[in-house]
Amino acid sequence: MTKPLSLTAVGRGFAVLALIAGSAGALYLSGIDPRRIAIPHVRPGNEAAPIARRLIVYRLDPVRVTEFRFTQPVMQTRIVVHPVLGNDPVRPGQTWLYGFKAELLDSAGGVVATRTVHARATLLAADGTPIGPRRYFRNDAARLAAGDEIRLAEQVPFASLRLTALPSDPGITQLDVRVSERRPLITSAAQSAFFRFSPEDQARLSAPNAFPPQLLTEAERTNIAISQWRPVGPLGIDGRDHVMGVLYEDAASAEAGDDSASDGDEVG
């Protein structure tokens, strides 16, 4: 004879359902579609699969300038470009040429330097395998080629950066970028920043060293910590002065130096 279900068990079941429904509602209110969130599964060894992370990107325009202002004058900036491809057939090893113009400005708005950057994007290697981590837009079939990390440096400080898209090969429909600045850290703050990294980030960043993170010297930990980058957003109003998008990336295949070490920071 089947044992009747206790009221306690029924109550727990309703509580779980209420929690799931509430979580889904909160995700929708925050602009995240729960259907796009990967549910981690248990692998051998009880290792959970990483969840895709979100990256904020800004679309470059061939006429309108997109201007990024740093929190203080810097000597170097990092630009990560994500070329977006059309739906035309792609051959293994095929490349597309793209470019953008960068103007470095001082605190008074004067142009310190002008750079023209050209690079090639690739979607598939010669053997047909995808290059780089899998990146995608939500509810969008657009394909993202393997982009480039460009670092611009000057001998004098610059306070802002203006970017404009240059003509690209027909296969590229648009250019999305992320701009970052170094987080200024003194030695004591750098030590604290290193220990705020997750154990996984500490191990990854310490991989080039012969010793594990707990055996690194103070100087080695400091050198790792000052390699932090933090993202910079553009000036103006979204939709009028610039266009913002959310790019998803499979965390399992994210490249070293492009992982998020902490909220608002990147390392590399």
Order of alpha helices (4+ residues) and beta strands (2+ residues): alpha-beta-beta-beta-beta-beta-beta-beta-beta-beta-beta-alpha-alpha-alpha-beta-beta-beta-beta
